[in-house]
Amino acid sequence: MQTMVIGIAGGTGSGKSTLADRLKEAFEGEMVSLSHDYYYKSNDHLTYEERTKLNYDHPDAFDTELLIEHVKQLKRGNAIEHPVYSFVEHTRMKEKVKVEPARVILVDGILIFENKELCELMDIKVFVDTDADVRIIRRLLRDVQDRGRSLDSVISQYLNTVKPMHEEFVEPSKKRADIIIPEGGFNSVALDMLLERVRSFIASC
C-alpha cells in the first residue's frame, strides 16, 4: 500500500494539535496519527517524586526508536499497538492502543524533527511557528486544566527545561521542515494548501 507520512513539529503550545486535528477531521478513515507524547519512556523503576524531576523536554525522554519502528510497520501495512502515557503519574499505563495501517500517517511532537532517521520516513515535514508568549500561555492553560499541574510547577518547568530545550533542540530542528506555518491550524490559507496536497495524494492512489 502506498502511504504518505506527514510530520508536524513545533514548540510547546504552538498549535500542532489544532493542525493535526483539522487534518484528521478532513481525512477520517484515510489517516492515522501517532503522537511523540505516547512514546515517553516509562521510568517506572523510579518513584513518583523522582519522575516529577526528570527533564521531559529532552530527546532522551522519548523512546523514539519504538516510534520509528511503528511508523515503519504501518508503512508496510502492519497494525501496531502504541503505548499510553499518563501525564499525571509520569509513567506509561498498562493498556495499549491498536492502530491499523492507513493511506496517510500523521506524526506530531515537539522533537520529531530532531531525529534524522524519523525525518527520513516523512514525505512532508511541517513546522508550526508561533510566538513564545502565545505558546507559554497555551501551555499554562493546558497543564493546569488538563494535566492537574500547579501554576508554580508549570512556570518552574518552563523556565528550567522547556525554554532551554526549545532553544537547544526544537528551534534548530526547524531547518529540516519543508513547510513553516505560522499559528498552525489557525492559519486557514496554509491549512487549505496542506489539505489539497493530501487530497491529491489520496486521489492518485
PAZA-89717 format. One record per atom (N, C-alpha, C): x negated, y negated, z negated; atom name; chain. Coordinates in steps of 0.1 Angstrom, whole numbers, plus 2048, in hexadecimal, padded with zeros to 3 digits. Example, Ala and Ser with C-alpha at 12.3 -4.5 7.8 and 13.67 -1.06 7.14 Angstrom:
BEGIN
{pt {77C,839,7B2},N,A}
{pt {785,82D,7B2},CA,A}
{pt {77C,821,7B2},C,A}
{pt {780,816,7B9},N,A}
{pt {777,80B,7B9},CA,A}
{pt {77F,800,7B1},C,A}
REM end
This chain:
BEGIN
{pt {7F8,80C,800},N,A}
{pt {800,800,800},CA,A}
{pt {7F7,7F4,800},C,A}
{pt {7FA,7EB,809},N,A}
{pt {7F3,7DE,80A},CA,A}
{pt {7F7,7D5,7FE},C,A}
{pt {7EE,7CF,7F7},N,A}
{pt {7F1,7C7,7EB},CA,A}
{pt {7EA,7B9,7EC},C,A}
{pt {7F0,7B0,7E5},N,A}
{pt {7EA,7A3,7E3},CA,A}
{pt {7E8,7A1,7D4},C,A}
{pt {7DC,79C,7D0},N,A}
{pt {7DA,799,7C2},CA,A}
{pt {7D8,78A,7C0},C,A}
{pt {7E0,784,7B8},N,A}
{pt {7DF,776,7B5},CA,A}
{pt {7DA,774,7A7},C,A}
{pt {7D0,76C,7A5},N,A}
{pt {7CB,768,798},CA,A}
{pt {7CF,75A,795},C,A}
{pt {7D4,758,789},N,A}
{pt {7D7,74A,784},CA,A}
{pt {7CF,748,777},C,A}
{pt {7C6,73E,778},N,A}
{pt {7BE,73B,76C},CA,A}
{pt {7C0,72C,769},C,A}
{pt {7BA,728,75E},N,A}
{pt {7BB,71A,759},CA,A}
{pt {7BA,71A,74A},C,A}
{pt {7B8,70E,745},N,A}
{pt {7B7,70D,736},CA,A}
{pt {7C3,710,72F},C,A}
{pt {7C2,712,722},N,A}
{pt {7CD,715,719},CA,A}
{pt {7D8,70A,71A},C,A}
{pt {7E4,70D,71C},N,A}
{pt {7EF,704,71D},CA,A}
{pt {7EF,6FC,72A},C,A}
{pt {7E9,701,734},N,A}
{pt {7E8,6FA,741},CA,A}
{pt {7F4,6FB,74A},C,A}
{pt {7FC,705,747},N,A}
{pt {808,708,750},CA,A}
{pt {807,714,758},C,A}
{pt {7FD,71D,755},N,A}
{pt {7FB,72A,75C},CA,A}
{pt {808,732,75B},C,A}
{pt {80E,733,74F},N,A}
{pt {819,73C,74D},CA,A}
{pt {825,737,755},C,A}
{pt {827,72A,755},N,A}
{pt {832,724,75D},CA,A}
{pt {831,727,76C},C,A}
{pt {825,726,771},N,A}
{pt {822,729,77F},CA,A}
{pt {825,738,782},C,A}
{pt {81F,740,779},N,A}
{pt {821,74F,77A},CA,A}
{pt {830,753,779},C,A}
{pt {838,74C,770},N,A}
{pt {846,74F,76F},CA,A}
{pt {84E,74B,77C},C,A}
{pt {84A,740,782},N,A}
{pt {851,73C,78E},CA,A}
{pt {84E,746,799},C,A}
{pt {842,74B,79A},N,A}
{pt {83F,755,7A4},CA,A}
{pt {846,762,7A2},C,A}
{pt {847,766,795},N,A}
{pt {84D,773,792},CA,A}
{pt {85C,772,795},C,A}
{pt {862,766,792},N,A}
{pt {870,764,795},CA,A}
{pt {873,765,7A4},C,A}
{pt {86A,760,7AC},N,A}
{pt {86C,75F,7BA},CA,A}
{pt {86A,76D,7C1},C,A}
{pt {862,775,7BB},N,A}
{pt {85E,782,7C1},CA,A}
{pt {861,78E,7B8},C,A}
{pt {86D,78D,7B2},N,A}
{pt {871,798,7A9},CA,A}
{pt {872,7A5,7B1},C,A}
{pt {86C,7AF,7AC},N,A}
{pt {86C,7BC,7B3},CA,A}
{pt {860,7BE,7BD},C,A}
{pt {85A,7B3,7C0},N,A}
{pt {84E,7B4,7C9},CA,A}
{pt {841,7B1,7C2},C,A}
{pt {842,7AC,7B6},N,A}
{pt {836,7A7,7AE},CA,A}
{pt {836,7AD,7A0},C,A}
{pt {82A,7B1,79C},N,A}
{pt {828,7B5,78E},CA,A}
{pt {81D,7AC,788},C,A}
{pt {81D,7AA,77B},N,A}
{pt {814,7A1,775},CA,A}
{pt {80C,7A7,76A},C,A}
{pt {7FF,7A3,768},N,A}
{pt {7F7,7A7,75D},CA,A}
{pt {7F1,79A,757},C,A}
{pt {7F3,798,74B},N,A}
{pt {7EC,78D,744},CA,A}
{pt {7E0,792,73D},C,A}
{pt {7D5,78A,73E},N,A}
{pt {7C9,78D,737},CA,A}
{pt {7CB,78E,728},C,A}
{pt {7D6,787,723},N,A}
{pt {7D9,787,715},CA,A}
{pt {7DD,795,710},C,A}
{pt {7E2,79D,719},N,A}
{pt {7E5,7AB,715},CA,A}
{pt {7D8,7B3,711},C,A}
{pt {7CD,7AE,716},N,A}
{pt {7C1,7B6,715},CA,A}
{pt {7B7,7B1,70A},C,A}
{pt {7BC,7AA,701},N,A}
{pt {7B3,7A6,6F5},CA,A}
{pt {7AF,7B4,6EF},C,A}
{pt {7A3,7B4,6EA},N,A}
{pt {79E,7C0,6E3},CA,A}
{pt {7A5,7C2,6D6},C,A}
{pt {7A7,7CE,6D2},N,A}
{pt {7B0,7D1,6C7},CA,A}
{pt {7AA,7CC,6BA},C,A}
{pt {79D,7CF,6B8},N,A}
{pt {796,7CB,6AB},CA,A}
{pt {79D,7D1,69F},C,A}
{pt {7A3,7DC,6A0},N,A}
{pt {7AB,7E2,695},CA,A}
{pt {7A2,7E8,68A},C,A}
{pt {795,7E8,68D},N,A}
{pt {78B,7EC,682},CA,A}
{pt {788,7E1,678},C,A}
{pt {78D,7D5,67C},N,A}
{pt {78B,7C9,673},CA,A}
{pt {798,7C7,66B},C,A}
{pt {796,7C0,65F},N,A}
{pt {7A2,7BC,657},CA,A}
{pt {7A9,7B0,65E},C,A}
{pt {7B5,7AD,65A},N,A}
{pt {7BD,7A2,660},CA,A}
{pt {7B5,795,65F},C,A}
{pt {7AF,793,653},N,A}
{pt {7A8,787,650},CA,A}
{pt {79C,785,659},C,A}
{pt {795,791,65B},N,A}
{pt {78A,790,664},CA,A}
{pt {78E,78E,673},C,A}
{pt {799,793,677},N,A}
{pt {79E,791,685},CA,A}
{pt {7A2,783,687},C,A}
{pt {7A7,77C,67D},N,A}
{pt {7AB,76E,67F},CA,A}
{pt {79F,765,681},C,A}
{pt {793,769,67E},N,A}
{pt {788,761,67F},CA,A}
{pt {780,763,68C},C,A}
{pt {785,76D,694},N,A}
{pt {77E,76F,6A1},CA,A}
{pt {780,764,6AB},C,A}
{pt {777,764,6B5},N,A}
{pt {778,75A,6C0},CA,A}
{pt {780,760,6CB},C,A}
{pt {78D,75D,6CD},N,A}
{pt {795,763,6D7},CA,A}
{pt {795,75B,6E4},C,A}
{pt {78C,752,6E5},N,A}
{pt {78B,74A,6F2},CA,A}
{pt {77E,74D,6F9},C,A}
{pt {777,757,6F4},N,A}
{pt {76A,75B,6FB},CA,A}
{pt {76D,767,703},C,A}
{pt {766,769,70F},N,A}
{pt {768,775,717},CA,A}
{pt {767,782,710},C,A}
{pt {75E,783,706},N,A}
{pt {75C,78F,6FF},CA,A}
{pt {769,793,6F7},C,A}
{pt {772,78B,6F5},N,A}
{pt {77E,78E,6ED},CA,A}
{pt {788,797,6F5},C,A}
{pt {785,798,702},N,A}
{pt {78E,7A0,70B},CA,A}
{pt {788,7AD,710},C,A}
{pt {791,7B7,712},N,A}
{pt {78D,7C3,719},CA,A}
{pt {78F,7C1,728},C,A}
{pt {787,7B9,72E},N,A}
{pt {789,7B6,73C},CA,A}
{pt {787,7C2,745},C,A}
{pt {77E,7CB,740},N,A}
{pt {77B,7D7,748},CA,A}
{pt {788,7DF,74A},C,A}
{pt {790,7E0,740},N,A}
{pt {79D,7E7,741},CA,A}
{pt {7A7,7E0,74B},C,A}
{pt {7A7,7D3,74A},N,A}
{pt {7AF,7CB,753},CA,A}
{pt {7AB,7CD,762},C,A}
{pt {79E,7CD,764},N,A}
{pt {799,7D0,771},CA,A}
{pt {79D,7DE,776},C,A}
{pt {79C,7E8,76E},N,A}
{pt {7A0,7F5,771},CA,A}
{pt {7AF,7F6,774},C,A}
{pt {7B7,7EF,76D},N,A}
{pt {7C5,7EF,76F},CA,A}
{pt {7C9,7E8,77C},C,A}
{pt {7C2,7DD,780},N,A}
{pt {7C5,7D7,78D},CA,A}
{pt {7C1,7E0,798},C,A}
{pt {7B5,7E7,797},N,A}
{pt {7B1,7F1,7A1},CA,A}
{pt {7BB,7FC,7A3},C,A}
{pt {7C0,801,797},N,A}
{pt {7CA,80C,798},CA,A}
{pt {7D7,807,79F},C,A}
{pt {7DC,7FB,79C},N,A}
{pt {7E8,7F6,7A2},CA,A}
{pt {7E6,7F4,7B1},C,A}
{pt {7DA,7EF,7B5},N,A}
{pt {7D7,7EE,7C3},CA,A}
{pt {7D6,7FB,7CA},C,A}
{pt {7D3,806,7C3},N,A}
{pt {7D3,813,7C9},CA,A}
{pt {7E1,819,7C9},C,A}
{pt {7EB,812,7C4},N,A}
{pt {7F8,818,7C3},CA,A}
{pt {7FC,820,7B7},C,A}
{pt {7F4,81F,7AD},N,A}
{pt {7F6,827,7A1},CA,A}
{pt {7FC,81E,796},C,A}
{pt {805,824,78E},N,A}
{pt {80A,81D,782},CA,A}
{pt {800,81C,777},C,A}
{pt {801,812,76F},N,A}
{pt {7F8,810,763},CA,A}
{pt {800,80D,757},C,A}
{pt {7FA,80E,74B},N,A}
{pt {800,80B,73E},CA,A}
{pt {7F7,800,737},C,A}
{pt {7FC,7F4,737},N,A}
{pt {7F3,7EA,731},CA,A}
{pt {7F6,7E9,722},C,A}
{pt {7EC,7E4,71A},N,A}
{pt {7EE,7E3,70C},CA,A}
{pt {7F8,7D8,708},C,A}
{pt {7FC,7D8,6FC},N,A}
{pt {805,7CD,6F6},CA,A}
{pt {7FD,7C7,6EB},C,A}
{pt {7FC,7BA,6EB},N,A}
{pt {7F4,7B4,6E0},CA,A}
{pt {7FC,7AB,6D7},C,A}
{pt {7FA,7AC,6CA},N,A}
{pt {801,7A3,6C1},CA,A}
{pt {7F9,797,6BD},C,A}
{pt {7FE,78B,6C0},N,A}
{pt {7F7,77F,6BC},CA,A}
{pt {7F9,77B,6AE},C,A}
{pt {802,782,6A8},N,A}
{pt {805,780,699},CA,A}
{pt {7FB,788,691},C,A}
{pt {7F9,795,695},N,A}
{pt {7F0,79E,68E},CA,A}
{pt {7E2,79E,693},C,A}
{pt {7E0,798,69F},N,A}
{pt {7D3,797,6A5},CA,A}
{pt {7CD,7A5,6A8},C,A}
{pt {7D6,7AE,6AD},N,A}
{pt {7D1,7BB,6B1},CA,A}
{pt {7DB,7C1,6BB},C,A}
{pt {7D8,7CC,6C1},N,A}
{pt {7E1,7D3,6CA},CA,A}
{pt {7EB,7DB,6C3},C,A}
{pt {7F7,7DB,6C9},N,A}
{pt {802,7E3,6C4},CA,A}
{pt {800,7F2,6C9},C,A}
{pt {808,7FB,6C4},N,A}
{pt {807,809,6C8},CA,A}
{pt {80D,80B,6D6},C,A}
{pt {818,804,6D9},N,A}
{pt {81F,806,6E5},CA,A}
{pt {817,800,6F1},C,A}
{pt {81A,805,6FD},N,A}
{pt {814,800,70A},CA,A}
{pt {820,7FE,713},C,A}
{pt {81D,7F6,71E},N,A}
{pt {827,7F3,728},CA,A}
{pt {823,7F9,735},C,A}
{pt {82C,801,73B},N,A}
{pt {829,807,748},CA,A}
{pt {82C,7FD,753},C,A}
{pt {823,7FC,75D},N,A}
{pt {825,7F3,768},CA,A}
{pt {823,7FB,775},C,A}
{pt {82D,7FA,77D},N,A}
{pt {82D,801,78A},CA,A}
{pt {826,7F8,795},C,A}
{pt {820,7FE,79F},N,A}
{pt {819,7F6,7A9},CA,A}
{pt {823,7EE,7B1},C,A}
{pt {81E,7E3,7B7},N,A}
{pt {827,7DA,7BF},CA,A}
{pt {81E,7D4,7CA},C,A}
{pt {825,7CD,7D3},N,A}
{pt {81E,7C6,7DE},CA,A}
{pt {815,7BB,7D9},C,A}
{pt {819,7B4,7CF},N,A}
{pt {812,7A9,7C9},CA,A}
{pt {80F,7AB,7BB},C,A}
{pt {802,7A9,7B7},N,A}
{pt {7FD,7AB,7A9},CA,A}
{pt {7F9,79D,7A4},C,A}
{pt {7FF,798,79A},N,A}
{pt {7FC,78B,794},CA,A}
{pt {7F4,78D,787},C,A}
{pt {7E8,787,786},N,A}
{pt {7E0,787,77A},CA,A}
{pt {7DE,779,775},C,A}
{pt {7E0,777,768},N,A}
{pt {7DE,769,763},CA,A}
{pt {7D6,76A,756},C,A}
{pt {7D0,75F,753},N,A}
{pt {7C8,75E,747},CA,A}
{pt {7BE,752,747},C,A}
{pt {7BA,74E,73C},N,A}
{pt {7B0,742,73C},CA,A}
{pt {7A3,746,741},C,A}
{pt {79F,752,740},N,A}
{pt {791,756,743},CA,A}
{pt {790,760,74F},C,A}
{pt {79A,762,756},N,A}
{pt {79A,76C,761},CA,A}
{pt {790,769,76C},C,A}
{pt {78D,75C,76E},N,A}
{pt {783,759,779},CA,A}
{pt {775,759,773},C,A}
{pt {773,75B,767},N,A}
{pt {766,75C,761},CA,A}
{pt {75F,769,765},C,A}
{pt {767,773,767},N,A}
{pt {762,780,76B},CA,A}
{pt {762,782,77A},C,A}
{pt {756,784,77F},N,A}
{pt {754,785,78E},CA,A}
{pt {75A,791,794},C,A}
{pt {759,79D,78D},N,A}
{pt {75F,7A9,792},CA,A}
{pt {76E,7A8,793},C,A}
{pt {775,7A1,789},N,A}
{pt {783,79F,78A},CA,A}
{pt {787,796,795},C,A}
{pt {77F,78B,797},N,A}
{pt {782,782,7A1},CA,A}
{pt {781,788,7AF},C,A}
{pt {778,792,7B1},N,A}
{pt {777,798,7BE},CA,A}
{pt {783,7A1,7C2},C,A}
{pt {78B,7A4,7B8},N,A}
{pt {797,7AC,7BB},CA,A}
{pt {7A3,7A3,7BF},C,A}
{pt {7A1,796,7BE},N,A}
{pt {7AC,78C,7C1},CA,A}
{pt {7AB,787,7CF},C,A}
{pt {7B7,786,7D5},N,A}
{pt {7B9,780,7E2},CA,A}
{pt {7BB,771,7E2},C,A}
{pt {7C1,76C,7D7},N,A}
{pt {7C4,75E,7D5},CA,A}
{pt {7C1,75A,7C7},C,A}
{pt {7B8,750,7C5},N,A}
{pt {7B4,74C,7B7},CA,A}
{pt {7B9,73E,7B5},C,A}
{pt {7C2,73C,7AC},N,A}
{pt {7C8,72F,7A9},CA,A}
{pt {7C4,72A,79B},C,A}
{pt {7BF,71E,79A},N,A}
{pt {7BB,718,78E},CA,A}
{pt {7C5,70D,78B},C,A}
{pt {7CB,70E,77F},N,A}
{pt {7D5,704,77B},CA,A}
{pt {7CD,6F9,773},C,A}
{pt {7CD,6ED,777},N,A}
{pt {7C5,6E2,771},CA,A}
{pt {7CE,6D8,76B},C,A}
{pt {7CD,6D7,75E},N,A}
{pt {7D6,6CE,756},CA,A}
{pt {7CE,6C6,74C},C,A}
{pt {7D1,6BA,749},N,A}
{pt {7CA,6B2,740},CA,A}
{pt {7C9,6B8,732},C,A}
{pt {7BE,6B6,72B},N,A}
{pt {7BC,6BD,71E},CA,A}
{pt {7C6,6B9,714},C,A}
{pt {7CA,6AC,714},N,A}
{pt {7D4,6A8,709},CA,A}
{pt {7E1,6AF,70B},C,A}
{pt {7E5,6B1,717},N,A}
{pt {7F2,6B9,71A},CA,A}
{pt {7F0,6C7,716},C,A}
{pt {7E5,6CD,719},N,A}
{pt {7E2,6DB,715},CA,A}
{pt {7E2,6DE,706},C,A}
{pt {7DC,6D5,6FF},N,A}
{pt {7DC,6D7,6F0},CA,A}
{pt {7EA,6D6,6EA},C,A}
{pt {7F2,6CC,6EF},N,A}
{pt {7FF,6CB,6EA},CA,A}
{pt {807,6D8,6EC},C,A}
{pt {806,6DD,6F8},N,A}
{pt {80E,6E9,6FC},CA,A}
{pt {809,6F5,6F4},C,A}
{pt {7FC,6F6,6F1},N,A}
{pt {7F7,701,6E9},CA,A}
{pt {7FB,6FF,6DB},C,A}
{pt {7FB,6F3,6D5},N,A}
{pt {800,6F1,6C8},CA,A}
{pt {80F,6F6,6C6},C,A}
{pt {817,6F2,6D0},N,A}
{pt {825,6F6,6CF},CA,A}
{pt {827,705,6D0},C,A}
{pt {820,70B,6DA},N,A}
{pt {821,71A,6DC},CA,A}
{pt {81C,722,6D0},C,A}
{pt {810,71E,6CA},N,A}
{pt {80B,726,6BF},CA,A}
{pt {813,725,6B2},C,A}
{pt {818,719,6B0},N,A}
{pt {820,717,6A4},CA,A}
{pt {82E,71D,6A5},C,A}
{pt {834,71B,6B0},N,A}
{pt {842,71F,6B2},CA,A}
{pt {843,72E,6B6},C,A}
{pt {83A,733,6BE},N,A}
{pt {83C,740,6C3},CA,A}
{pt {832,74B,6BD},C,A}
{pt {827,746,6B7},N,A}
{pt {81E,750,6B2},CA,A}
{pt {81C,74E,6A3},C,A}
{pt {824,746,69C},N,A}
{pt {824,746,68E},CA,A}
{pt {817,740,687},C,A}
{pt {810,737,68F},N,A}
{pt {804,732,689},CA,A}
{pt {807,725,682},C,A}
{pt {7FE,721,679},N,A}
{pt {800,714,672},CA,A}
{pt {7F9,709,67B},C,A}
{pt {7FE,6FD,679},N,A}
{pt {7F9,6F2,681},CA,A}
{pt {7EA,6F0,67F},C,A}
{pt {7E6,6F1,672},N,A}
{pt {7D7,6EF,66F},CA,A}
{pt {7CF,6FA,676},C,A}
{pt {7D4,707,676},N,A}
{pt {7CC,711,67C},CA,A}
{pt {7CA,710,68B},C,A}
{pt {7D5,70B,691},N,A}
{pt {7D4,709,6A0},CA,A}
{pt {7CB,6FE,6A3},C,A}
{pt {7CB,6F3,69C},N,A}
{pt {7C2,6E8,69E},CA,A}
{pt {7B3,6EC,69C},C,A}
{pt {7B1,6F3,691},N,A}
{pt {7A4,6F8,68E},CA,A}
{pt {79E,701,699},C,A}
{pt {7A7,70B,69D},N,A}
{pt {7A3,714,6A8},CA,A}
{pt {7A0,70C,6B5},C,A}
{pt {7A8,702,6B8},N,A}
{pt {7A6,6FB,6C4},CA,A}
{pt {798,6F4,6C4},C,A}
{pt {795,6ED,6B9},N,A}
{pt {788,6E6,6B8},CA,A}
{pt {77C,6EF,6B7},C,A}
{pt {77E,6FA,6B0},N,A}
{pt {772,703,6AE},CA,A}
{pt {76F,70D,6B9},C,A}
{pt {77A,712,6C0},N,A}
{pt {777,71C,6CA},CA,A}
{pt {77E,718,6D8},C,A}
{pt {78A,714,6D8},N,A}
{pt {792,712,6E5},CA,A}
{pt {78B,708,6ED},C,A}
{pt {788,6FC,6E8},N,A}
{pt {782,6F1,6EF},CA,A}
{pt {774,6F4,6F4},C,A}
{pt {76B,6F9,6EB},N,A}
{pt {75D,6FC,6F0},CA,A}
{pt {75D,708,6FA},C,A}
{pt {766,712,6F8},N,A}
{pt {766,71D,701},CA,A}
{pt {76C,719,70F},C,A}
{pt {775,70F,70F},N,A}
{pt {77B,70A,71B},CA,A}
{pt {76F,703,723},C,A}
{pt {768,6FB,71C},N,A}
{pt {75D,6F4,723},CA,A}
{pt {752,6FD,727},C,A}
{pt {74F,708,720},N,A}
{pt {744,711,724},CA,A}
{pt {748,71C,72E},C,A}
{pt {755,720,72E},N,A}
{pt {759,72B,737},CA,A}
{pt {764,728,740},C,A}
{pt {76F,722,73B},N,A}
{pt {77B,720,744},CA,A}
{pt {779,715,74F},C,A}
{pt {774,70A,74B},N,A}
{pt {772,6FF,754},CA,A}
{pt {768,703,75F},C,A}
{pt {75D,709,75C},N,A}
{pt {754,70D,767},CA,A}
{pt {759,717,770},C,A}
{pt {763,71F,76B},N,A}
{pt {768,72A,774},CA,A}
{pt {771,724,77F},C,A}
{pt {775,718,77E},N,A}
{pt {77D,711,788},CA,A}
{pt {777,712,796},C,A}
{pt {76A,712,796},N,A}
{pt {763,712,7A3},CA,A}
{pt {766,71F,7AB},C,A}
{pt {76B,729,7A5},N,A}
{pt {76E,735,7AC},CA,A}
{pt {77D,735,7B2},C,A}
{pt {784,72B,7AE},N,A}
{pt {792,72A,7B3},CA,A}
{pt {793,727,7C2},C,A}
{pt {79D,72C,7C8},N,A}
{pt {7A0,729,7D6},CA,A}
{pt {7A9,71D,7D7},C,A}
{pt {7B2,71B,7CC},N,A}
{pt {7BC,711,7CC},CA,A}
{pt {7BC,70B,7BE},C,A}
{pt {7BC,6FE,7BC},N,A}
{pt {7BD,6F7,7AF},CA,A}
{pt {7CA,6EF,7AF},C,A}
{pt {7D2,6F3,7A6},N,A}
{pt {7E0,6ED,7A5},CA,A}
{pt {7E1,6E5,798},C,A}
{pt {7E2,6D8,799},N,A}
{pt {7E5,6D0,78D},CA,A}
{pt {7F3,6D3,788},C,A}
{pt {7F4,6D5,77B},N,A}
{pt {801,6D7,774},CA,A}
{pt {808,6E4,777},C,A}
{pt {801,6ED,77E},N,A}
{pt {807,6FB,780},CA,A}
{pt {815,6FC,786},C,A}
{pt {81D,703,77F},N,A}
{pt {82B,705,784},CA,A}
{pt {834,6F9,784},C,A}
{pt {82F,6EE,77F},N,A}
{pt {836,6E1,780},CA,A}
{pt {833,6D9,78C},C,A}
{pt {829,6DE,794},N,A}
{pt {825,6D8,7A1},CA,A}
{pt {82D,6DF,7AC},C,A}
{pt {838,6D9,7B0},N,A}
{pt {841,6E0,7B9},CA,A}
{pt {83B,6E1,7C7},C,A}
{pt {833,6D8,7CC},N,A}
{pt {82D,6D8,7D9},CA,A}
{pt {824,6E4,7DA},C,A}
{pt {81A,6E5,7D0},N,A}
{pt {811,6F0,7D0},CA,A}
{pt {818,6FE,7CE},C,A}
{pt {822,6FE,7C5},N,A}
{pt {82A,70A,7C3},CA,A}
{pt {830,70F,7D0},C,A}
{pt {836,706,7D8},N,A}
{pt {83D,70A,7E4},CA,A}
{pt {833,70F,7EE},C,A}
{pt {827,70A,7EF},N,A}
{pt {81C,70F,7F8},CA,A}
{pt {818,71D,7F4},C,A}
{pt {817,71F,7E7},N,A}
{pt {813,72C,7E2},CA,A}
{pt {81E,737,7E4},C,A}
{pt {82A,733,7E2},N,A}
{pt {836,73B,7E5},CA,A}
{pt {836,73F,7F3},C,A}
{pt {834,736,7FC},N,A}
{pt {834,739,80B},CA,A}
{pt {829,743,80F},C,A}
{pt {81E,741,809},N,A}
{pt {812,74A,80B},CA,A}
{pt {816,759,808},C,A}
{pt {81C,75A,7FC},N,A}
{pt {820,767,7F7},CA,A}
{pt {82B,76D,800},C,A}
{pt {835,765,804},N,A}
{pt {840,76A,80C},CA,A}
{pt {83A,76F,81A},C,A}
{pt {830,768,81F},N,A}
{pt {82A,76C,82C},CA,A}
{pt {823,779,82B},C,A}
{pt {81D,77B,81F},N,A}
{pt {816,788,81D},CA,A}
{pt {820,793,81C},C,A}
{pt {82A,791,814},N,A}
{pt {834,79C,813},CA,A}
{pt {83B,79F,820},C,A}
{pt {83E,795,828},N,A}
{pt {845,797,834},CA,A}
{pt {83C,79F,83E},C,A}
{pt {82F,79D,83D},N,A}
{pt {825,7A4,846},CA,A}
{pt {822,7B2,843},C,A}
{pt {826,7B6,837},N,A}
{pt {823,7C4,832},CA,A}
{pt {82D,7CE,839},C,A}
REM end
